[in-house]
Structure formats: structure tokens, C-alpha cells
Amino acid sequence: MSDRRPPWVLSTLGVAAVGLVCLPLAYLVVRVAGAGPDAWSVLERPRTWLLIAKTVALVTAVTAGAVLVGVPAAFLVTRTDLPARRFWAVALALPLVLPSYVLALALLAVSGPGGLLGLPALEGFSGALLALVLATYPFVFLLCVAALRRTDPALEETARGLGRRPGQVFREVTLPLLRPAIGAGALLVALYTLADFGVVSLMRAEALTQAVYLQYRGAFDREPAAVLALVLVGLTVLVLVAEQRARARIPVAPSGGRTVRSAALVPLGRMRVPALAFCGAVAGMGLVLPVCVLVLWLMRRTPSLEGVAAATLNSLLVAVAAAALTTLAALPVAVLAARYRRGWTLALERVGYGANALPGIVAALAFVFFAARHAPVVYQSLALLVTAYIVRFFPQALAGTSAALARAEPRLEEASRGLGRGPTHTLATVTVPVVAPGLLAGATLVLLSTLKELPATLVLRPIGFDTLATEVWTATSVSQYSQAAVPALLLCALAAPAVWLLVVRGSRELGRLGN
């Protein structure tokens, strides 16, 4: 713990950033507390509790499915002699390029009566489950790949030397070493599923996010929507608490120091073909199938390109602005927690991560209520939309910066101060260049998330301001699938470099999101 007092400028910026993150939730609590009895009556309806039960069931099933897909895939590309392992490492992460609602559209297109492949109808709970597993397993996959690459393989090699079969080594040694990464990945999957709106809406699967949106759009009295939003926040907090308690019981795995030697590859033998089939099926359903469906829709009918260029520019504008501003907002919080470790600075960082408990629809509703009553000048403005993105994705930027600061030696900063440079000058000329890779990873993740964000954009966007995500949603809502293909493919093209950067340089930064 540093004995130096943090600069007042840094402290002020950090407190202000976390205060902004807390504003929507705090205002929503105040709004609900002052609501009349009619708003609270929504909790007395049996349908509300049925929605809660269905939401919990979907979250549980998707999390389990993502772990069952992500963990074996990570093991295959890091610990076995799987052919073309580097290719599969990238291909299995690329479904992150696709918004989850595009995956849902592709599954709907190939299933049911008149489907392209004649598969059984995929809709409701089962359809949402499959689409969300395909959309979220890369979180588990990337974290487990990063964990396996930085974990010393000595324990696994010792177990094999004692005569344990590969399956036994995986169950008894590798899986326990992966428990922290699996827990962090499962947390990301659960939070993503709780916040999802597009998949459950397209698949007609009942969930709280859809109910909140419909209550907000369809009712004159919007107080019940705020009550349902707080129920969703409560479920998210329960997920965070459960993950924290589970992680507290997990011992820290040995990492083998700063440099970890490569593990001896496990020969697959007769399992090589099934392993290739598994990787091919996952990448095929999560990436190849949706892209092929979009291209087929594009070829069937020439879509109108009116508005697509503007939507592309709008998407890039808000994504770049959100990535830059969110990273700048997270930097002082990360520096305070890493370089001026006190109770209040660590608490500030933890509260910043608490924005994980704020699904997009909840943040959007809170800003709508706040702006309409107290700041009408920013209501339905671009500034309010970008502010919602900052709040929504603040933990992602904080994750990359905090992880980079934790690995960076503070000696250069101490030397700079010893030469008479002030804290602010040291931060700008020494700290920021040192943690630049972490800043880039966090900003990349924010940019990727902003490009695909749907519910907050639908609720908060200015009139006439369309993004690629809203263009896809508008076209599919009236079954104009050929029209939806163009913005969907453009979304993939814009997101692909960000995903590649995460796969190559930033996968381990994601792990801090579960901390």
C-alpha cells in the first residue's frame, strides 16, 4: 500500500466517473421508492414470477451450455495435437463478431416449416438457448485459453508420468486449474444472458428484459417498467454474489512465474476425427452458418442501400466515442486502486465493476426517466446515448486498465517522480504508455460491445439516428430479411478486426471482468 496521498485531480476524476456509473441505478431506486401502489402491483401477478423463473432457467442452461462447449474447445487448441490448432483458436473465437440477434435470425432461417435446411423449428426456450450458447461460449473459451497458456504444465505432466490416462489428467488436474477461468467465463455468460433482449424477442422466449421493454413501450404508466427493471438488477446482483462466494473457495493455481514453458501436446489418436468434428460443428454453427444465411438473403433480392451508409457512420461515431470516453473515465479509477491502495480506492474500483449489474435496458430506462424529468435538454440526444454506453461498458474498460497496471512495475513511475515530475505529468508520460496494451484491449472490447448494443440504442437514440444494430432490428421486425443482411454483414466486417485484436492480444484482459 502506497503511503502517498493521491492527487486531488485524480481522486476527483475517479469519484466523478464512479458517480456517473452509479447514477442510473440510484435514480431508478429513488424512482421506484416513490412509486404508487399500482407500480408495485406488478410483483403480485403470477406471470411476473413465471417470467422470473423462466429467466433464471434460461440463464442457468445457457451458462452450463457455454461451459460445456468453451472448456473442451480451449483444451483442444492448447493442450492437444489437434491439426491446425492456430486456425481453430481464431475460428472458435470469431462468433464474437456476430451480434447474438443475428445468430438467432440465422437459426430461425434454417429451421421450421420453409426453413433453408428443414431442421425442426427452433424457437422459444430451446431456440434462445442454442443462439445464446453460440453467442457466449467464446467468453469461456478465451478465458480458458489464456489460463492454460499461462499455467505451468508440470502438474499435468507429473500426473501422466504416474500413469494417469489423458481423461483422468483432464478431470483431476486440468479442470481444477481452470476453475477460476471457468468461473469468470460463466459469470460473463450469465450477465450477458440476463441482459439479452434481441434473442429472446426474436425467438419469442419469455424473459424479463422483453417484459421490461414491452412495459416501457406499451403502457402509459411506466413505473411498473422501473419495478421490473429493479427485479432484473436484483437477479444480476445475486449472480455476482454467487460468483464471488464460489471464487473465494477456489485456491490460486500455480502459474510458474512470469515465463511459462509450453506444455507437451497430448496425442488425440482415435479421438482426432471426433475432435475435429466438434470444432467444425461449433465454428460452423456459430460463424459459417449465420454468414452463409446473410449472404443468401443478400443474393435473393437486391436490397435498398438507402440509409446504410449513414447508419454505418453513426455506428462508428458512437462506438469510437464510447470506447475513447469510457477508457478515459476508467483510467483514474484503475490508477487509484493500483497505485494508491486504500480502503476507499479499492471500494471505488469494486463499485465500478458493479456496473456489470446494470443490463442495457435498465440503464436506458433510468436515463430516460432522469432526462425527461430533470434534464430535458439532453433527452433523446446523442450525448445521452453515449453516456449510457459509458455506464454500460465501464467495467470492460476498467478491466483492461486494471489488469495492465497489476502486471506493470511501478519503478518507472517512481523514477519519474524522483526526477521532480509531478503525478499528473508522470501519469501522462509514463503510466499511460506502460499500460497502453491494456487500455487498447479494454477500448476494443467497449467498441465491439457498442457496435452490437441494441436495447439501449433503441430506447435512447435521437429521432432519425439509426445504427447498424437498429437497422437490422427494424428490417427483421417487418420480415425484410434481405434488407437486414446488408447492415448485419457490415456489423460483422466492422467487428472482425476488434475480435482479432482480442484473440491475438487481449483475451487475458477479459478475465478481470469477473474480478
N, C-alpha and C positions, 0 to 999 in steps of 0.2 A: 504494500500500500504506500502510495506516494505521500510524503509529508507536505508537499507544496499545495497551496490553495489554488484551485482552478481559476483562471482569468474570468472576470465578471462577464466579459463579452461571450465567452464560450458557454458559461453557465446560463446566461440569459437566452442564448440561441437554443441550447438544449432543452430548457424548460418550456420555451415557446413551441418548439417542434412537438414535444410530447403532449403539451396542452392542446395543440391542434388535433392530434391523433385522438385524444380523449373527448373532444368537443361533441362529435355526433352521438356517441353513446351516452354521455352525460345529459345532453339535451333531450334525448329520447326518454331517458329515465324520468326526467323532470316532467316531460310532456305526458307520459303515461300516469305518473303520480297524480297529476292534476286532472286526469280524465274523469268523466262522469261514470255512473254505474253501467250505462249502456255499453261503453267500451269494454269494460271488464266482463260483460256477459258472454263475450266470445269464448272465454275459458270454461263456461258452463255447458257448452254444446258438446255432445258426444262426438261429433265429427272432428272437432279440434283435437281431441285426444286420439282419435283414429289417425289423423294426419301426423301427429307426433310419433305414434307407434310405427307408422309406415316409413317415416323419415329415419327413425333410428334403425329400422330393419335394413333400409337401403344403404345407410352409412356402414353398418356392420358388414353387410355382404360385399360391398364394393371394396372395403378395406381388406377383407380376407382375400378376395379375388386378386387384388393388386399385389399383395404379398406373395401369393401362390404363383403368380406369373413373374414378378420382378426378381425375386431371390434366385430361383433356378437360372434365369437368364443371366444374371450377374455372375453367378458361379461358372457358367459355361464359358463366358467370354474372358474370364480372368484366371481360372484355375485348371482348365482342361485343354486338350489339343484339338478343340473344335476347329475345323477348317475355316479359313477366312475370319478369324476372330475379330480383327480390327474392323472389317466391314460390318459384322453383326453388332459390334459395340456401338457404331454410329446408327445403323438401321433400326436397332431396337430403341434408341432414344428419340428418333425423328417423329414419332407420333405426337410429341410435344408441339410440333409445328402446327398441327390441326386444332382448331377450337373444338371443344367437346360436342357442340351442337352440330358441327359439320360431320363428325363421326356418326352422330345419331341419324342425320339425314341420309348418309350412305347406307346404314343398316336398314333403314326404312325402305330405301330404294331397291334393295336386293331381296327383300323378304315380303311375305304376304301375297295375296292374290294380285297377279300382274307384276310381281317383282321381277327384277332383271335375272335373278338366279333361281327363282321359285322356291326359296327357302321358307320354312314355317314363319308365320308372322312374328315379327319382333316388335313388341310394343308393351306398354305398361311397365310393370316392375322388372320383368326379365329383359326387356329391351333397354331400359335405363341402366340396369346392372351391367350388361355387356358393354354398352357405349362408355360408361364411366370407368370401368376396369381398363378398357383400351386407352382411355384418355389419361389415366392416373398412374398406371403401373410404372411409367418412366421415372417418377419420383423415387420409388423404391429401388428401381434398377440403378439409377445414377448414384444414389447414396451407397448402395451395397458395392457397386464397382469401386467407388472411391475408398470405401472402408477396406476392401480386400487388397487394393493396391498399396495401402499404407500399413497393413498389418503384417507383422513378421510371420512367415510361414513355418517357423521352427516347430510349433506345437503340432501342426498338421503332419509335418514330415516325421516327427517323433512317433506319432500315433500310427502312421503307415509302417514305420520301422518296427513297431511292436506287433505287427501282423494284422492290424485293423484293415478291413476292406474299405474301399472308397466310400461306399454308402454309410458305413459306420463312422468314418472320419468326418463326413459332412454333417451327420446328425449330432455327434458327440463333441466335436471340436469347432468346426467352421460355423455352424449355426449359433452357438453361444457367443463366439467372437463377433458375430454380425448383429447381435441383439440391439445394441444402441442404434445402428444404422437402420435396422428394420423398424424400430420404434419411431425414429424421426420420420422415416418414409410413411409409415402408417398414419402418423399424425397429419402430415401434409395431405394424404389421400382423404382422410376423414374430414378435414377442414374444407377441402375442395368440394367434396360431395355435399356437405351441409350448405355450402354457398351456391351450388349449381342451380341455375334457372333454365337454361336453354334445353338441356337434355330432358329433364322431367316434363317440360312443357311440350316438346315435340313428341315424346313417347307417351304422353298422356298418363304419366305416372304421378300419383298424388304425393305432394311433398309440401313442406312449409313455405319454401321460397315461392312456389307458384301461388299458394294461398295468399301470401303477403302481397304479391304483385296484383292479383285479381281484386283483393280487398281495397287496395290503394286506387286502382284504376276504375273499379266499378261502383264504389259506394260514395255517397255524398259525405258521410261521416267517416273520416279517415283515422279516427282514434283507434278503432279495433285493429287496423293495419299496424299501428305502432305497438299494440299489445302483442300481436303475433310476432312482430319483429323481435321484441324482447324475449319471447319464448325461444326463438331461434338462437339468439345470443346466449341464453341460458344453456341450451344444449351444447353450444360450442365451448362454453366455459367448462362444462362437465368433461368434454373430450380433453381439453388442455390439462385439467386437474388429474384425470385418469392417467394421461401420458406422463405427467410429472412424477406421480407416485410410482408408476411402473419403472421409470428410468432411475429413480432413487434406489431401487433394489438391484440394479444391474452393475456388476463390478466393471471397473475400467479395464479394457483389453490392452494387452501389451502391444506397443507399436513398433518396437525395435529401434527406437531412436529416430533421428532426422532422416537417415537414409535406410531404406528397406530394400533388401535384395529380392530379386524375382523368385517366385515360387516355382518349384518343379511341376510341370504340367501333368495332370492326371490323364492317362490314356483312356479314351472312351471305349475303344474296342467295338463290341457289337452294339453299343448304345450310340454310336456316331450317327447313324441314319435317323433314329428317333430324335436325337438332339437337334440335328439339322431341320427335321420336320417341325419340331416345336418352335424353333427360332423363326423358320419360314412362315409358319401359321400365324404367329404373333405379329411379326412385321407385316405380313400380308394383310391381315385384318385391320391392323391399326394404321397402316400407311398406304399400301398399294391399293387396296380396295376403295377407300374413300377418294383417292386421287383419280383412279380409273372411272369411278362413278361421275365425278365432277367433269372430267374430260368428255365422257359420253354425253352428258347433258349439254355440254357446250357444242358438241358436234351435231346433236339432233336438231337444234334450232338456233339460228343466229340471234344472239341476244342484243338488246339495246345497250349501247355503251354510255348513254346519257347519264351523267351524274357519277360515273365510276371514277373518272379522273379526280373530280372534286372530293369524293369520298376517300380516295387513296391519299391525297394530300392532307385531308383532315385527320386521317388515322395517324399518318406520320407526324403531323404537327402536335397532336395531343400526346402521342406516345413519347416523342423526343422530349417535349416539355415536362411530362410527368417523370420520365427517367432522370433528367437533369435535376429538377427541383427536389424530387424525393431523395436522391443521393446527397444533395447539399443539405437537406434537412436532417438526414440521418447521421452525417459526419460528426457534428458536435456531440451528439448523444454517445456515439461509439467511442470517441476520444475521451470523453469524461469518464466512461465506465472502464476503459482500458488503462488510461494514464493517470487518473485521479480517483483511485478506488476508495470510495467511501460508501457508507450505507445509502445515502440519498442518490449518489450517481448510479450505483448498481440497481437501485429501485427504479430509477428513471429508465434505465435500459430495459428492465423487465416489463415495465408498463408500456414501453414502445413496442415490444414484442406482443403485448396484449391486443394490438390491433388485429392479430390473427383471429380474434374472436368476433370480428365485425364483417359478416358477409356483405357482398356488394349491394344487395337490395336494401339491407339495413342502413348502411352508410348513406345511400342515396335518399332514403326516406327521411333520415334525420336532417340532412342538408336541405331537403325540400321544406320540411316543417320550419326549420330555423330561418331560412332565407325568406320564405313567404311572410313570416310574422315580424322578423327583426331586421332583415337586410334585403328589402325588395329590390334594391338597385342591382344586386348580383343574381337575383332569381333568374333561372334559365340562361345563365351566362357561361361563356367558355371558362372564365376564371373559376366559377363554382365547380364545373365538371373536372377541371384539372386538380382542384383542391381535393375533391372526392377521391381521385386516383392516388394522390399523395397519401391520404389517410389509409386507403385500402391496401396499398402496397408498400407502406413504410417499413414493415418488418423485413421485406425482401432486401431492400437497400441496406438496412441496418445489419442484416445477416452477413452480407459480403464484406462490409467495412469492419465489423467486429472480428470476423474470422481472420482477416488480413492483419489487423492490429495485434491479435493474440499471437500470431506467428512472427511478427516483426520485432527485431531487437530495438529497444529504446535508446541504445547508446548514441546513435547519430543525433537524436533529438537532444540528449543531454549534452553532447559536444557542441551543438549549435547554441544552446543556452549558455554554455560555459564561455563561448566566444562573444557573449554580450547581446545576442539576438533575442528579442522578446518572444513570448509564447505565440503571438499571432503570426509573426514572421516565420518562426520555426514550423508552425503548422502548415503554412502555405508553401514553404520552400523545401521542407524535409519530410514531414509526416505524410502529406498528400502524395508526393512521388513514391514514397515507400509502399503505401497501401493502394497504389493505383490499380493493380490487378484485382484486388477485392472490390474496389469501387466500380470497376468495369463489370465484374461479374454481377454485382447487385443491380447496377443500372441496366444491364442486359436483361436480367430477369424481370425488372419492372417494365421495361419496354415491351417485352414479349407478352406479359400479362395484360398491359394496357391495350395492346393491339387486339386481344381476344375478348376483352371485358364487354359483357352485354347488358346485364340488368342496370348497373349504374348509368351506363350511357343512354339506355332507353328512357330512364326516368329524368335525368339531369341535362341532357343535351339541349342547346339552344334550338329554337324553332328554325327548321331548314338546315340544320347542321347534321349531316349524315357521315357515318364512318363505314368502313368495310363491314364491320360486325353488324351494324344496324341495316345495311343494305342486304346482307344475307338474310337477316331475320324478316325484313319487310317482304322480300321476294318469296320466301318459303311460307310465310303466313297466308299467302294467296295462291300457293301451289305453283308458282312460276320458277320451277327448278332450274331451267336453262338460264334464266336471269340471275339466279343465285350463284351459279357456277363461277361466273367471272370474279365477283368480289371474294368468293371463297378461295379460289386459286391464287388471287393476288395476296390474300392474307397469308397463305402458305409460303409464297415467294418472299414476302417481307419478313416472315418469322424464321425462315430457314437459316439465314446467317446467324441470328441470335441463338438458335438452338445449337448450331455447330459450335459457336463460341463457348456455350455452356458445356457441351460434351468434351471439347478439347481442353478447356482451361478452367471451367467454373463448377464442375459437378460437386466438388467437396464444399464449396461455399453454401450450397443448398442445405447442408447439414445443420447449419446454425439456425435455420428456421424452426427447428424443433427444440431449440435450447431456451 
